[in-house]
Amino acid sequence: MKQSKNHSKLNKVDRLVTAGFGLFFIGIAILTIFTSGSTSLVGKCVVVFLTGGLGAEALFSAVRNRRSLLSRIGPLP
């Protein structure tokens, strides 16, 4: 019986990089809360929830050994 290789699994380096990017995006969300001065509250909340959500999802994906949403976007310019 052939064993199929699951391409959604990550090796240790990929997991560390994904977790690092997750922490980076969470840090950006926290900095946005404290450093955005005169922007609207709605705009600030949208940015914080998007960046924080993507960061948290990347961090949980690294823990679960799955590809994150950020890695599925593809190569960005």
All heavy atoms as TSV, in Angstrom:
chain	resi	resn	atom	element	x	y	z
A	1	MET	N	N	0.838	-1.172	0.000
A	1	MET	CA	C	0.000	0.000	0.000
A	1	MET	C	C	0.884	1.237	0.000
A	1	MET	O	O	1.795	1.355	0.816
A	1	MET	CB	C	-0.905	-0.042	1.223
A	1	MET	CG	C	-1.845	1.099	1.320
A	1	MET	SD	S	-2.915	0.833	2.746
A	1	MET	CE	C	-4.301	1.714	2.216
A	2	LYS	N	N	0.577	2.182	-0.878
A	2	LYS	CA	C	1.368	3.405	-0.956
A	2	LYS	C	C	0.984	4.368	0.156
A	2	LYS	O	O	-0.191	4.509	0.490
A	2	LYS	CB	C	1.127	4.112	-2.295
A	2	LYS	CG	C	1.897	3.560	-3.421
A	2	LYS	CD	C	1.697	4.466	-4.612
A	2	LYS	CE	C	2.527	4.006	-5.766
A	2	LYS	NZ	N	2.363	4.878	-6.926
A	3	GLN	N	N	1.996	5.016	0.675
A	3	GLN	CA	C	1.744	6.041	1.668
A	3	GLN	C	C	1.781	7.388	0.971
A	3	GLN	O	O	2.742	7.717	0.292
A	3	GLN	CB	C	2.787	6.003	2.771
A	3	GLN	CG	C	2.713	4.783	3.642
A	3	GLN	CD	C	3.769	4.825	4.728
A	3	GLN	OE1	O	4.642	5.674	4.727
A	3	GLN	NE2	N	3.683	3.897	5.653
A	4	SER	N	N	0.730	8.161	1.137
A	4	SER	CA	C	0.724	9.479	0.519
A	4	SER	C	C	1.304	10.488	1.506
A	4	SER	O	O	1.010	10.462	2.692
A	4	SER	CB	C	-0.698	9.891	0.134
A	4	SER	OG	O	-1.493	9.981	1.292
A	5	LYS	N	N	2.133	11.344	0.982
A	5	LYS	CA	C	2.763	12.353	1.822
A	5	LYS	C	C	1.807	13.533	1.974
A	5	LYS	O	O	1.287	14.048	1.001
A	5	LYS	CB	C	4.070	12.819	1.197
A	5	LYS	CG	C	4.840	13.761	2.076
A	5	LYS	CD	C	6.185	14.079	1.499
A	5	LYS	CE	C	6.919	15.002	2.438
A	5	LYS	NZ	N	8.245	15.309	1.974
A	6	ASN	N	N	1.577	13.932	3.195
A	6	ASN	CA	C	0.687	15.050	3.468
A	6	ASN	C	C	1.482	16.346	3.352
A	6	ASN	O	O	2.366	16.610	4.149
A	6	ASN	CB	C	0.079	14.904	4.868
A	6	ASN	CG	C	-1.025	15.890	5.110
A	6	ASN	OD1	O	-1.291	16.769	4.293
A	6	ASN	ND2	N	-1.676	15.743	6.244
A	7	HIS	N	N	1.151	17.140	2.352
A	7	HIS	CA	C	1.910	18.361	2.111
A	7	HIS	C	C	1.508	19.505	3.037
A	7	HIS	O	O	2.107	20.571	2.992
A	7	HIS	CB	C	1.752	18.798	0.654
A	7	HIS	CG	C	2.401	17.855	-0.301
A	7	HIS	ND1	N	3.768	17.738	-0.410
A	7	HIS	CD2	C	1.876	16.967	-1.162
A	7	HIS	CE1	C	4.060	16.832	-1.313
A	7	HIS	NE2	N	2.918	16.335	-1.783
A	8	SER	N	N	0.492	19.316	3.841
A	8	SER	CA	C	0.109	20.383	4.760
A	8	SER	C	C	0.922	20.347	6.049
A	8	SER	O	O	0.833	21.265	6.852
A	8	SER	CB	C	-1.385	20.297	5.095
A	8	SER	OG	O	-1.638	19.115	5.816
A	9	LYS	N	N	1.705	19.322	6.256
A	9	LYS	CA	C	2.548	19.245	7.447
A	9	LYS	C	C	3.801	20.087	7.254
A	9	LYS	O	O	4.336	20.197	6.164
A	9	LYS	CB	C	2.953	17.801	7.732
A	9	LYS	CG	C	1.798	16.883	7.998
A	9	LYS	CD	C	1.136	17.221	9.290
A	9	LYS	CE	C	0.014	16.230	9.559
A	9	LYS	NZ	N	-0.746	16.563	10.717
A	10	LEU	N	N	4.279	20.678	8.329
A	10	LEU	CA	C	5.440	21.553	8.278
A	10	LEU	C	C	6.606	20.921	9.032
A	10	LEU	O	O	6.404	20.204	10.002
A	10	LEU	CB	C	5.103	22.904	8.923
A	10	LEU	CG	C	3.932	23.683	8.340
A	10	LEU	CD1	C	3.656	24.900	9.195
A	10	LEU	CD2	C	4.213	24.076	6.919
A	11	ASN	N	N	7.824	21.244	8.591
A	11	ASN	CA	C	8.975	20.782	9.362
A	11	ASN	C	C	9.251	21.785	10.483
A	11	ASN	O	O	8.562	22.794	10.617
A	11	ASN	CB	C	10.193	20.540	8.469
A	11	ASN	CG	C	10.659	21.790	7.775
A	11	ASN	OD1	O	10.347	22.897	8.202
A	11	ASN	ND2	N	11.400	21.627	6.706
A	12	LYS	N	N	10.253	21.520	11.290
A	12	LYS	CA	C	10.499	22.321	12.491
A	12	LYS	C	C	10.858	23.771	12.159
A	12	LYS	O	O	10.376	24.697	12.808
A	12	LYS	CB	C	11.616	21.677	13.311
A	12	LYS	CG	C	11.817	22.309	14.647
A	12	LYS	CD	C	12.826	21.538	15.465
A	12	LYS	CE	C	12.958	22.154	16.836
A	12	LYS	NZ	N	13.862	21.407	17.689
A	13	VAL	N	N	11.667	23.980	11.119
A	13	VAL	CA	C	12.068	25.339	10.743
A	13	VAL	C	C	10.862	26.132	10.257
A	13	VAL	O	O	10.677	27.296	10.629
A	13	VAL	CB	C	13.181	25.292	9.672
A	13	VAL	CG1	C	13.509	26.676	9.168
A	13	VAL	CG2	C	14.419	24.623	10.226
A	14	ASP	N	N	10.015	25.501	9.439
A	14	ASP	CA	C	8.817	26.178	8.956
A	14	ASP	C	C	7.882	26.555	10.107
A	14	ASP	O	O	7.269	27.624	10.102
A	14	ASP	CB	C	8.061	25.303	7.958
A	14	ASP	CG	C	8.779	25.155	6.642
A	14	ASP	OD1	O	9.618	26.027	6.321
A	14	ASP	OD2	O	8.513	24.171	5.934
A	15	ARG	N	N	7.788	25.676	11.071
A	15	ARG	CA	C	6.937	25.967	12.230
A	15	ARG	C	C	7.484	27.145	13.029
A	15	ARG	O	O	6.723	28.005	13.483
A	15	ARG	CB	C	6.825	24.740	13.123
A	15	ARG	CG	C	5.995	23.636	12.490
A	15	ARG	CD	C	5.990	22.397	13.318
A	15	ARG	NE	N	5.186	22.606	14.522
A	15	ARG	CZ	C	5.004	21.699	15.455
A	15	ARG	NH1	N	5.562	20.513	15.337
A	15	ARG	NH2	N	4.259	21.956	16.497
A	16	LEU	N	N	8.807	27.201	13.208
A	16	LEU	CA	C	9.409	28.317	13.940
A	16	LEU	C	C	9.234	29.638	13.191
A	16	LEU	O	O	8.939	30.673	13.799
A	16	LEU	CB	C	10.881	28.044	14.207
A	16	LEU	CG	C	11.188	26.962	15.247
A	16	LEU	CD1	C	12.682	26.680	15.300
A	16	LEU	CD2	C	10.669	27.378	16.599
A	17	VAL	N	N	9.401	29.605	11.883
A	17	VAL	CA	C	9.223	30.823	11.082
A	17	VAL	C	C	7.771	31.274	11.125
A	17	VAL	O	O	7.480	32.472	11.287
A	17	VAL	CB	C	9.699	30.581	9.631
A	17	VAL	CG1	C	9.300	31.723	8.727
A	17	VAL	CG2	C	11.205	30.385	9.595
A	18	THR	N	N	6.837	30.342	11.014
A	18	THR	CA	C	5.416	30.687	11.078
A	18	THR	C	C	5.060	31.264	12.445
A	18	THR	O	O	4.331	32.254	12.538
A	18	THR	CB	C	4.556	29.442	10.787
A	18	THR	OG1	O	4.883	28.948	9.492
A	18	THR	CG2	C	3.083	29.760	10.839
A	19	ALA	N	N	5.575	30.673	13.494
A	19	ALA	CA	C	5.326	31.189	14.840
A	19	ALA	C	C	5.938	32.576	15.004
A	19	ALA	O	O	5.339	33.460	15.619
A	19	ALA	CB	C	5.882	30.236	15.895
A	20	GLY	N	N	7.124	32.787	14.437
A	20	GLY	CA	C	7.759	34.108	14.495
A	20	GLY	C	C	6.938	35.162	13.780
A	20	GLY	O	O	6.758	36.278	14.286
A	21	PHE	N	N	6.425	34.830	12.594
A	21	PHE	CA	C	5.573	35.777	11.890
A	21	PHE	C	C	4.273	36.028	12.652
A	21	PHE	O	O	3.745	37.146	12.656
A	21	PHE	CB	C	5.266	35.295	10.468
A	21	PHE	CG	C	6.299	35.718	9.472
A	21	PHE	CD1	C	7.155	34.781	8.922
A	21	PHE	CD2	C	6.426	37.036	9.097
A	21	PHE	CE1	C	8.115	35.161	8.013
A	21	PHE	CE2	C	7.380	37.430	8.179
A	21	PHE	CZ	C	8.228	36.490	7.634
A	22	GLY	N	N	3.751	35.002	13.290
A	22	GLY	CA	C	2.554	35.185	14.104
A	22	GLY	C	C	2.788	36.156	15.245
A	22	GLY	O	O	1.990	37.066	15.476
A	23	LEU	N	N	3.902	35.976	15.935
A	23	LEU	CA	C	4.240	36.900	17.023
A	23	LEU	C	C	4.502	38.304	16.498
A	23	LEU	O	O	4.137	39.303	17.139
A	23	LEU	CB	C	5.455	36.381	17.796
A	23	LEU	CG	C	5.220	35.131	18.630
A	23	LEU	CD1	C	6.541	34.624	19.191
A	23	LEU	CD2	C	4.227	35.414	19.731
A	24	PHE	N	N	5.112	38.399	15.313
A	24	PHE	CA	C	5.370	39.693	14.693
A	24	PHE	C	C	4.064	40.424	14.391
A	24	PHE	O	O	3.909	41.614	14.694
A	24	PHE	CB	C	6.194	39.494	13.415
A	24	PHE	CG	C	6.461	40.742	12.647
A	24	PHE	CD1	C	7.343	41.700	13.129
A	24	PHE	CD2	C	5.839	40.978	11.435
A	24	PHE	CE1	C	7.587	42.863	12.424
A	24	PHE	CE2	C	6.079	42.128	10.715
A	24	PHE	CZ	C	6.960	43.071	11.214
A	25	PHE	N	N	3.092	39.725	13.822
A	25	PHE	CA	C	1.813	40.353	13.509
A	25	PHE	C	C	1.032	40.717	14.768
A	25	PHE	O	O	0.351	41.744	14.800
A	25	PHE	CB	C	0.985	39.434	12.605
A	25	PHE	CG	C	1.262	39.634	11.142
A	25	PHE	CD1	C	2.385	39.095	10.552
A	25	PHE	CD2	C	0.404	40.381	10.357
A	25	PHE	CE1	C	2.652	39.279	9.218
A	25	PHE	CE2	C	0.659	40.582	9.019
A	25	PHE	CZ	C	1.781	40.029	8.439
A	26	ILE	N	N	1.130	39.911	15.794
A	26	ILE	CA	C	0.486	40.259	17.067
A	26	ILE	C	C	1.138	41.506	17.652
A	26	ILE	O	O	0.467	42.391	18.183
A	26	ILE	CB	C	0.536	39.070	18.043
A	26	ILE	CG1	C	-0.385	37.957	17.546
A	26	ILE	CG2	C	0.148	39.494	19.452
A	26	ILE	CD1	C	-0.263	36.653	18.305
A	27	GLY	N	N	2.465	41.601	17.537
A	27	GLY	CA	C	3.172	42.796	18.004
A	27	GLY	C	C	2.758	44.038	17.225
A	27	GLY	O	O	2.599	45.120	17.806
A	28	ILE	N	N	2.569	43.897	15.915
A	28	ILE	CA	C	2.099	45.031	15.106
A	28	ILE	C	C	0.718	45.473	15.571
A	28	ILE	O	O	0.436	46.678	15.674
A	28	ILE	CB	C	2.088	44.659	13.614
A	28	ILE	CG1	C	3.503	44.565	13.083
A	28	ILE	CG2	C	1.287	45.680	12.797
A	28	ILE	CD1	C	3.593	44.069	11.656
A	29	ALA	N	N	-0.153	44.517	15.882
A	29	ALA	CA	C	-1.491	44.855	16.359
A	29	ALA	C	C	-1.428	45.604	17.690
A	29	ALA	O	O	-2.135	46.600	17.884
A	29	ALA	CB	C	-2.337	43.593	16.498
A	30	ILE	N	N	-0.566	45.162	18.585
A	30	ILE	CA	C	-0.431	45.834	19.886
A	30	ILE	C	C	0.141	47.236	19.709
A	30	ILE	O	O	-0.332	48.197	20.332
A	30	ILE	CB	C	0.426	44.975	20.837
A	30	ILE	CG1	C	-0.329	43.699	21.205
A	30	ILE	CG2	C	0.812	45.762	22.091
A	30	ILE	CD1	C	0.502	42.678	21.936
A	31	LEU	N	N	1.150	47.375	18.847
A	31	LEU	CA	C	1.711	48.704	18.592
A	31	LEU	C	C	0.692	49.631	17.951
A	31	LEU	O	O	0.677	50.836	18.225
A	31	LEU	CB	C	2.947	48.596	17.702
A	31	LEU	CG	C	4.216	48.104	18.373
A	31	LEU	CD1	C	5.320	47.912	17.350
A	31	LEU	CD2	C	4.655	49.087	19.439
A	32	THR	N	N	-0.163	49.104	17.109
A	32	THR	CA	C	-1.196	49.921	16.468
A	32	THR	C	C	-2.162	50.480	17.497
A	32	THR	O	O	-2.615	51.618	17.370
A	32	THR	CB	C	-1.957	49.081	15.423
A	32	THR	OG1	O	-1.040	48.566	14.475
A	32	THR	CG2	C	-3.000	49.914	14.715
A	33	ILE	N	N	-2.465	49.699	18.507
A	33	ILE	CA	C	-3.377	50.181	19.556
A	33	ILE	C	C	-2.801	51.414	20.250
A	33	ILE	O	O	-3.498	52.394	20.488
A	33	ILE	CB	C	-3.638	49.064	20.594
A	33	ILE	CG1	C	-4.446	47.938	19.967
A	33	ILE	CG2	C	-4.361	49.614	21.814
A	33	ILE	CD1	C	-4.557	46.712	20.844
A	34	PHE	N	N	-1.506	51.377	20.535
A	34	PHE	CA	C	-0.914	52.441	21.337
A	34	PHE	C	C	-0.339	53.598	20.534
A	34	PHE	O	O	-0.158	54.685	21.080
A	34	PHE	CB	C	0.191	51.857	22.232
A	34	PHE	CG	C	-0.339	50.904	23.261
A	34	PHE	CD1	C	0.007	49.567	23.219
A	34	PHE	CD2	C	-1.196	51.330	24.254
A	34	PHE	CE1	C	-0.473	48.675	24.156
A	34	PHE	CE2	C	-1.690	50.457	25.198
A	34	PHE	CZ	C	-1.325	49.122	25.149
A	35	THR	N	N	-0.038	53.396	19.261
A	35	THR	CA	C	0.645	54.458	18.518
A	35	THR	C	C	-0.209	55.181	17.506
A	35	THR	O	O	0.200	56.225	17.020
A	35	THR	CB	C	1.873	53.892	17.783
A	35	THR	OG1	O	1.456	52.880	16.877
A	35	THR	CG2	C	2.894	53.348	18.757
A	36	SER	N	N	-1.374	54.661	17.151
A	36	SER	CA	C	-2.186	55.389	16.172
A	36	SER	C	C	-2.933	56.494	16.902
A	36	SER	O	O	-3.767	56.247	17.757
A	36	SER	CB	C	-3.148	54.437	15.469
A	36	SER	OG	O	-4.012	53.832	16.397
A	37	GLY	N	N	-2.615	57.711	16.537
A	37	GLY	CA	C	-3.117	58.854	17.271
A	37	GLY	C	C	-4.500	59.309	16.884
A	37	GLY	O	O	-5.477	59.032	17.562
A	38	SER	N	N	-4.626	59.995	15.778
A	38	SER	CA	C	-5.887	60.655	15.453
A	38	SER	C	C	-6.717	59.898	14.425
A	38	SER	O	O	-7.602	60.474	13.816
A	38	SER	CB	C	-5.595	62.063	14.930
A	38	SER	OG	O	-4.855	61.971	13.728
A	39	THR	N	N	-6.438	58.633	14.221
A	39	THR	CA	C	-7.241	57.874	13.267
A	39	THR	C	C	-8.580	57.506	13.883
A	39	THR	O	O	-8.754	57.545	15.100
A	39	THR	CB	C	-6.515	56.582	12.832
A	39	THR	OG1	O	-6.258	55.807	14.000
A	39	THR	CG2	C	-5.225	56.890	12.126
A	40	SER	N	N	-9.526	57.167	13.042
A	40	SER	CA	C	-10.855	56.832	13.555
A	40	SER	C	C	-10.808	55.530	14.342
A	40	SER	O	O	-9.980	54.654	14.089
A	40	SER	CB	C	-11.848	56.705	12.403
A	40	SER	OG	O	-11.555	55.563	11.635
A	41	LEU	N	N	-11.713	55.417	15.268
A	41	LEU	CA	C	-11.756	54.237	16.126
A	41	LEU	C	C	-12.132	52.995	15.322
A	41	LEU	O	O	-11.580	51.917	15.552
A	41	LEU	CB	C	-12.758	54.455	17.264
A	41	LEU	CG	C	-12.894	53.324	18.274
A	41	LEU	CD1	C	-11.574	53.110	18.990
A	41	LEU	CD2	C	-13.991	53.628	19.266
A	42	VAL	N	N	-13.027	53.146	14.370
A	42	VAL	CA	C	-13.448	52.003	13.560
A	42	VAL	C	C	-12.284	51.494	12.715
A	42	VAL	O	O	-12.032	50.291	12.632
A	42	VAL	CB	C	-14.649	52.383	12.662
A	42	VAL	CG1	C	-14.999	51.252	11.710
A	42	VAL	CG2	C	-15.845	52.765	13.503
A	43	GLY	N	N	-11.555	52.409	12.086
A	43	GLY	CA	C	-10.409	52.020	11.268
A	43	GLY	C	C	-9.334	51.335	12.088
A	43	GLY	O	O	-8.742	50.343	11.652
A	44	LYS	N	N	-9.092	51.872	13.281
A	44	LYS	CA	C	-8.083	51.272	14.153
A	44	LYS	C	C	-8.501	49.865	14.585
A	44	LYS	O	O	-7.686	48.945	14.579
A	44	LYS	CB	C	-7.864	52.145	15.385
A	44	LYS	CG	C	-6.747	51.632	16.247
A	44	LYS	CD	C	-6.311	52.389	17.467
A	44	LYS	CE	C	-7.027	53.477	18.068
A	44	LYS	NZ	N	-6.429	54.003	19.292
A	45	CYS	N	N	-9.769	49.682	14.901
A	45	CYS	CA	C	-10.252	48.364	15.309
A	45	CYS	C	C	-10.143	47.354	14.175
A	45	CYS	O	O	-9.777	46.201	14.397
A	45	CYS	CB	C	-11.689	48.450	15.797
A	45	CYS	SG	S	-11.860	49.237	17.401
A	46	VAL	N	N	-10.449	47.785	12.949
A	46	VAL	CA	C	-10.353	46.875	11.804
A	46	VAL	C	C	-8.908	46.430	11.608
A	46	VAL	O	O	-8.627	45.240	11.425
A	46	VAL	CB	C	-10.905	47.555	10.526
A	46	VAL	CG1	C	-10.551	46.759	9.284
A	46	VAL	CG2	C	-12.401	47.739	10.632
A	47	VAL	N	N	-7.971	47.374	11.662
A	47	VAL	CA	C	-6.552	47.036	11.477
A	47	VAL	C	C	-6.067	46.128	12.589
A	47	VAL	O	O	-5.361	45.139	12.338
A	47	VAL	CB	C	-5.705	48.329	11.393
A	47	VAL	CG1	C	-4.221	48.014	11.463
A	47	VAL	CG2	C	-6.030	49.091	10.133
A	48	VAL	N	N	-6.434	46.416	13.823
A	48	VAL	CA	C	-5.995	45.606	14.961
A	48	VAL	C	C	-6.553	44.191	14.870
A	48	VAL	O	O	-5.830	43.215	15.078
A	48	VAL	CB	C	-6.391	46.287	16.293
A	48	VAL	CG1	C	-6.236	45.340	17.466
A	48	VAL	CG2	C	-5.554	47.531	16.508
A	49	PHE	N	N	-7.838	44.070	14.539
A	49	PHE	CA	C	-8.429	42.732	14.455
A	49	PHE	C	C	-7.872	41.935	13.284
A	49	PHE	O	O	-7.656	40.730	13.397
A	49	PHE	CB	C	-9.950	42.808	14.375
A	49	PHE	CG	C	-10.598	43.121	15.699
A	49	PHE	CD1	C	-11.427	44.207	15.831
A	49	PHE	CD2	C	-10.364	42.322	16.813
A	49	PHE	CE1	C	-12.028	44.506	17.051
A	49	PHE	CE2	C	-10.951	42.616	18.027
A	49	PHE	CZ	C	-11.785	43.709	18.147
A	50	LEU	N	N	-7.620	42.575	12.152
A	50	LEU	CA	C	-7.056	41.859	11.014
A	50	LEU	C	C	-5.626	41.394	11.282
A	50	LEU	O	O	-5.293	40.223	11.081
A	50	LEU	CB	C	-7.092	42.728	9.761
A	50	LEU	CG	C	-8.435	42.838	9.062
A	50	LEU	CD1	C	-8.348	43.794	7.889
A	50	LEU	CD2	C	-8.903	41.485	8.594
A	51	THR	N	N	-4.766	42.309	11.720
A	51	THR	CA	C	-3.371	41.918	11.949
A	51	THR	C	C	-3.246	40.982	13.149
A	51	THR	O	O	-2.500	40.000	13.099
A	51	THR	CB	C	-2.465	43.142	12.143
A	51	THR	OG1	O	-2.967	43.932	13.215
A	51	THR	CG2	C	-2.373	43.969	10.884
A	52	GLY	N	N	-3.965	41.263	14.208
A	52	GLY	CA	C	-3.924	40.387	15.379
A	52	GLY	C	C	-4.522	39.020	15.090
A	52	GLY	O	O	-4.008	37.997	15.538
A	53	GLY	N	N	-5.601	38.997	14.327
A	53	GLY	CA	C	-6.229	37.725	13.962
A	53	GLY	C	C	-5.335	36.870	13.082
A	53	GLY	O	O	-5.225	35.662	13.278
A	54	LEU	N	N	-4.701	37.509	12.083
A	54	LEU	CA	C	-3.778	36.762	11.227
A	54	LEU	C	C	-2.573	36.256	12.019
A	54	LEU	O	O	-2.096	35.151	11.802
A	54	LEU	CB	C	-3.317	37.626	10.064
A	54	LEU	CG	C	-4.319	37.820	8.935
A	54	LEU	CD1	C	-3.784	38.833	7.926
A	54	LEU	CD2	C	-4.625	36.507	8.255
A	55	GLY	N	N	-2.089	37.074	12.944
A	55	GLY	CA	C	-0.969	36.645	13.775
A	55	GLY	C	C	-1.332	35.500	14.696
A	55	GLY	O	O	-0.571	34.535	14.841
A	56	ALA	N	N	-2.495	35.592	15.317
A	56	ALA	CA	C	-2.934	34.515	16.206
A	56	ALA	C	C	-3.172	33.231	15.426
A	56	ALA	O	O	-2.809	32.136	15.880
A	56	ALA	CB	C	-4.201	34.926	16.941
A	57	GLU	N	N	-3.745	33.364	14.233
A	57	GLU	CA	C	-3.990	32.177	13.410
A	57	GLU	C	C	-2.675	31.531	12.987
A	57	GLU	O	O	-2.545	30.309	12.980
A	57	GLU	CB	C	-4.823	32.558	12.181
A	57	GLU	CG	C	-5.428	31.386	11.454
A	57	GLU	CD	C	-4.487	30.754	10.464
A	57	GLU	OE1	O	-3.611	31.452	9.918
A	57	GLU	OE2	O	-4.604	29.541	10.229
A	58	ALA	N	N	-1.668	32.347	12.645
A	58	ALA	CA	C	-0.360	31.805	12.275
A	58	ALA	C	C	0.299	31.108	13.463
A	58	ALA	O	O	0.908	30.044	13.316
A	58	ALA	CB	C	0.539	32.916	11.742
A	59	LEU	N	N	0.169	31.691	14.631
A	59	LEU	CA	C	0.747	31.081	15.832
A	59	LEU	C	C	0.066	29.751	16.154
A	59	LEU	O	O	0.740	28.750	16.432
A	59	LEU	CB	C	0.620	32.053	17.003
A	59	LEU	CG	C	1.434	31.771	18.237
A	59	LEU	CD1	C	2.919	31.749	17.931
A	59	LEU	CD2	C	1.153	32.824	19.290
A	60	PHE	N	N	-1.251	29.696	16.092
A	60	PHE	CA	C	-1.968	28.454	16.355
A	60	PHE	C	C	-1.701	27.411	15.268
A	60	PHE	O	O	-1.653	26.225	15.546
A	60	PHE	CB	C	-3.466	28.704	16.486
A	60	PHE	CG	C	-3.843	29.429	17.745
A	60	PHE	CD1	C	-4.710	30.505	17.711
A	60	PHE	CD2	C	-3.333	29.047	18.972
A	60	PHE	CE1	C	-5.055	31.177	18.862
A	60	PHE	CE2	C	-3.670	29.717	20.133
A	60	PHE	CZ	C	-4.536	30.780	20.078
A	61	SER	N	N	-1.526	27.867	14.037
A	61	SER	CA	C	-1.208	26.932	12.955
A	61	SER	C	C	0.157	26.294	13.171
A	61	SER	O	O	0.352	25.111	12.873
A	61	SER	CB	C	-1.230	27.649	11.607
A	61	SER	OG	O	-2.537	28.055	11.296
A	62	ALA	N	N	1.111	27.067	13.672
A	62	ALA	CA	C	2.431	26.505	13.957
A	62	ALA	C	C	2.348	25.471	15.073
A	62	ALA	O	O	3.002	24.433	15.009
A	62	ALA	CB	C	3.404	27.618	14.341
A	63	VAL	N	N	1.537	25.735	16.057
A	63	VAL	CA	C	1.377	24.789	17.160
A	63	VAL	C	C	0.680	23.516	16.674
A	63	VAL	O	O	1.055	22.410	17.054
A	63	VAL	CB	C	0.580	25.437	18.320
A	63	VAL	CG1	C	0.188	24.413	19.369
A	63	VAL	CG2	C	1.389	26.562	18.943
A	64	ARG	N	N	-0.316	23.659	15.793
A	64	ARG	CA	C	-1.066	22.510	15.278
A	64	ARG	C	C	-0.374	21.815	14.115
A	64	ARG	O	O	-0.889	20.831	13.594
A	64	ARG	CB	C	-2.447	22.944	14.824
A	64	ARG	CG	C	-3.350	23.378	15.958
A	64	ARG	CD	C	-4.686	23.733	15.428
A	64	ARG	NE	N	-4.527	24.726	14.350
A	64	ARG	CZ	C	-5.458	25.541	13.928
A	64	ARG	NH1	N	-6.651	25.488	14.454
A	64	ARG	NH2	N	-5.229	26.411	12.968
A	65	ASN	N	N	0.758	22.358	13.656
A	65	ASN	CA	C	1.528	21.798	12.552
A	65	ASN	C	C	0.719	21.812	11.252
A	65	ASN	O	O	0.648	20.827	10.530
A	65	ASN	CB	C	2.010	20.387	12.874
A	65	ASN	CG	C	3.123	19.944	11.948
A	65	ASN	OD1	O	3.763	20.763	11.302
A	65	ASN	ND2	N	3.347	18.652	11.881
A	66	ARG	N	N	0.110	22.946	10.957
A	66	ARG	CA	C	-0.664	23.136	9.731
A	66	ARG	C	C	-0.195	24.409	9.042
A	66	ARG	O	O	0.424	25.266	9.655
A	66	ARG	CB	C	-2.148	23.285	10.050
A	66	ARG	CG	C	-2.702	22.187	10.880
A	66	ARG	CD	C	-3.701	21.441	10.098
A	66	ARG	NE	N	-4.280	20.420	10.957
A	66	ARG	CZ	C	-4.626	19.258	10.526
A	66	ARG	NH1	N	-4.469	18.960	9.272
A	66	ARG	NH2	N	-5.131	18.372	11.337
A	67	ARG	N	N	-0.503	24.533	7.759
A	67	ARG	CA	C	-0.174	25.755	7.024
A	67	ARG	C	C	-1.108	26.875	7.474
A	67	ARG	O	O	-2.301	26.668	7.653
A	67	ARG	CB	C	-0.329	25.542	5.526
A	67	ARG	CG	C	0.768	24.676	4.961
A	67	ARG	CD	C	0.664	24.545	3.477
A	67	ARG	NE	N	0.784	25.855	2.856
A	67	ARG	CZ	C	0.295	26.152	1.664
A	67	ARG	NH1	N	-0.353	25.258	0.969
A	67	ARG	NH2	N	0.448	27.364	1.167
A	68	SER	N	N	-0.565	28.069	7.627
A	68	SER	CA	C	-1.374	29.197	8.063
A	68	SER	C	C	-1.990	29.904	6.863
A	68	SER	O	O	-1.635	29.666	5.709
A	68	SER	CB	C	-0.512	30.180	8.852
A	68	SER	OG	O	0.418	30.793	7.984
A	69	LEU	N	N	-2.913	30.801	7.155
A	69	LEU	CA	C	-3.524	31.605	6.090
A	69	LEU	C	C	-2.487	32.490	5.411
A	69	LEU	O	O	-2.556	32.718	4.209
A	69	LEU	CB	C	-4.645	32.469	6.663
A	69	LEU	CG	C	-5.907	31.745	7.093
A	69	LEU	CD1	C	-6.876	32.715	7.759
A	69	LEU	CD2	C	-6.565	31.072	5.920
A	70	LEU	N	N	-1.528	32.987	6.182
A	70	LEU	CA	C	-0.489	33.842	5.600
A	70	LEU	C	C	0.361	33.083	4.590
A	70	LEU	O	O	0.795	33.645	3.589
A	70	LEU	CB	C	0.402	34.411	6.711
A	70	LEU	CG	C	-0.227	35.450	7.606
A	70	LEU	CD1	C	0.728	35.821	8.735
A	70	LEU	CD2	C	-0.585	36.689	6.820
A	71	SER	N	N	0.593	31.810	4.828
A	71	SER	CA	C	1.399	31.031	3.889
A	71	SER	C	C	0.614	30.651	2.647
A	71	SER	O	O	1.185	30.323	1.622
A	71	SER	CB	C	1.937	29.769	4.554
A	71	SER	OG	O	0.885	28.859	4.813
A	72	ARG	N	N	-0.700	30.689	2.728
A	72	ARG	CA	C	-1.539	30.343	1.580
A	72	ARG	C	C	-1.784	31.513	0.641
A	72	ARG	O	O	-2.317	31.327	-0.440
A	72	ARG	CB	C	-2.877	29.792	2.072
A	72	ARG	CG	C	-2.721	28.489	2.771
A	72	ARG	CD	C	-4.020	27.987	3.290
A	72	ARG	NE	N	-3.777	26.822	4.139
A	72	ARG	CZ	C	-4.712	26.201	4.785
A	72	ARG	NH1	N	-5.952	26.604	4.703
A	72	ARG	NH2	N	-4.410	25.157	5.527
A	73	ILE	N	N	-1.424	32.710	1.057
A	73	ILE	CA	C	-1.621	33.886	0.206
A	73	ILE	C	C	-0.767	33.761	-1.039
A	73	ILE	O	O	-1.162	34.166	-2.106
A	73	ILE	CB	C	-1.299	35.178	0.980
A	73	ILE	CG1	C	-2.346	35.411	2.066
A	73	ILE	CG2	C	-1.257	36.372	0.052
A	73	ILE	CD1	C	-2.019	36.564	2.980
A	74	GLY	N	N	0.413	33.221	-0.899
A	74	GLY	CA	C	1.311	33.050	-2.036
A	74	GLY	C	C	2.449	34.033	-1.960
A	74	GLY	O	O	2.543	34.849	-1.043
A	75	PRO	N	N	3.301	33.980	-2.944
A	75	PRO	CA	C	4.430	34.916	-2.932
A	75	PRO	C	C	3.947	36.334	-3.208
A	75	PRO	O	O	3.283	36.593	-4.197
A	75	PRO	CB	C	5.327	34.402	-4.052
A	75	PRO	CG	C	4.449	33.578	-4.911
A	75	PRO	CD	C	3.345	33.056	-4.044
A	76	LEU	N	N	4.245	37.204	-2.297
A	76	LEU	CA	C	3.847	38.601	-2.457
A	76	LEU	C	C	4.979	39.383	-3.102
A	76	LEU	O	O	6.144	39.064	-2.914
A	76	LEU	CB	C	3.491	39.205	-1.098
A	76	LEU	CG	C	2.299	38.560	-0.391
A	76	LEU	CD1	C	2.141	39.153	0.988
A	76	LEU	CD2	C	1.035	38.741	-1.199
A	77	PRO	N	N	4.640	40.430	-3.844
A	77	PRO	CA	C	5.710	41.210	-4.521
A	77	PRO	C	C	6.590	41.962	-3.557
A	77	PRO	O	O	6.272	42.250	-2.475
A	77	PRO	CB	C	4.951	42.165	-5.410
A	77	PRO	CG	C	3.541	42.151	-4.952
A	77	PRO	CD	C	3.333	40.913	-4.150
